[in-house]
Amino acid sequence: MIYDNAWVAAAIVIFVGFLPTEIWRWLAVLAGRRVEEGSELFLWIKGVATALLAAVVGRLVFVPTGPLVDLPLSIRLGAIAAGVVAFLLVRRSVLAGVVMAELVLLAGIWWG
């Protein structure tokens, strides 16, 4: 019997990558319903999530991989600064911050 490699790869991704993490996401949703906003547990969870996000962004800026390696640090830092400014100017819109940072990165690629 001949197997299509694409289907085998997709099945491996679903069963090894997606399902094990999806179970934890659903358990977190169920457990999160019982956590009241403003409680100490909620604030701790929010703090940990914020710290993890900051660590990922810091790693992308200061220890980049892939195409970001080719961009100078000044452009990567400029993208962060532009994203923060856009976030603050557009009523604390995360979307505005992300879009602005992406535009700065794309401009850096284009003119770099």
ABEGO torsion letter per residue (X at the ends): XBBBAAAAAAAAAAAAAAAAAAAAAAAAAAAAAABBBGBAAAAAAAAAAAAAAAAAAAAAAABBBEAAAABBAAAAAAAAAAAAAAAAABGGBAAAAAAAAAAAAAAAAAAX
